[in-house]
Amino acid sequence: MKRHLVAMGALAVVAGCSREPPSPGGPPGAPAISEAEVLLREYLERHHPAIRPGTPAYGVFIKDVLWGVYPELSEHRKADEIHRFATEYVNRPDAPAR
């Protein structure tokens, strides 16, 4: 029984460590928002306020980012991080417009 509890405790520690730290100002347990995602959301707020994360239009926007449709993002000093985030987003199994 004692070994079972130790194994359960170790599993809980490992599961807890695999999560990203919560985003500042977000609800507890919410995944952290990367700097690239913040940059993309700010860009959307300024240029395409109707597009919201998690929608099919957001999926199309992310693909357009990968295709270089937005020169402001392609030439941004954080372009590598933006491209990395977009690639990871498109490859998620639950990503819209996959």
N, C-alpha and C positions, 0 to 999 in steps of 0.2 A: 504494500500500500504506500509506503514511504517513497519507494522508487517511482511509483506512478505519479505522486504529487510533485516530485522533483522534475520529472519529465514534462509534466503539464506546465510547471513554472518556467522551465527553460523554453518551451514552445511559446509561451506568452511573451517572454522577453524577446525572442527572435521575431515574432510577429509584430511586436511593438516597434522594434528597431527598423523594420523594413519599410515603415511608412515615412513619408516626407514630413518635415516639421510643418506645423500649421502656418497658414498664411497670416501675416499681420493683419489684425482687424477682422479676420474671418472666424467662422464658428469653430469650436474645438473639433479636431478630427478631420478638418478640411485639408486637402492637399495644398502644399505651398504653390504659389504662382511664380513661375520663373521670370527673370528679367525680360526675356524675349517675349513672353506672353503679355507682360505689362506693356511693353512697347507696341505690340500689335493691337492691343485693346485701346491704347491711347490714339493710335493712328486711326482706328475705326471710329472712335468717338468724334474725331475731327473731320474725317473725310466720308465716312459711310455710317452714320449713326443708326440706321435701321438694321444693320447686321449685328446679331448677337451671338456670342459663343454657344456652341452646341447645336446650332441650326444648320440646315443644309446650305444656306447662303454663306455661313462661316466656313464650312468645308470647302466651298468653291473659292472663297477668298484665300484660304490657306494654300490651295493648289495654285492659285494665281501668284501668290508670293513665291512659291517654288519655281514657277515658270519665269519669274522676273518681270511680271507685269507692272509692278510698282517700283520705279527706279529709286524713289526715296528710301525704300526699305532695302533694296539691293545694294545701295551705296552707303548705307548706314554704317557707323563704326562698329556696331554689334551685328553686322550682317551674318556672320558665321553662326552666332547663337540663334538668331532669328530663323535661319535656314535649318539648323539642327532641330529647333522646336517644331517647325512646320513639318519636317520629315517624320519626326516621332508622332505628331498629331495625326497625320494622314495614315500612318501605319497602325494606329490603334484599331482594335476590332470594333469598337463602338463609335468610331468617327463617322459623322454624317458625310454624305457625298463621297463615299469610299469607292 
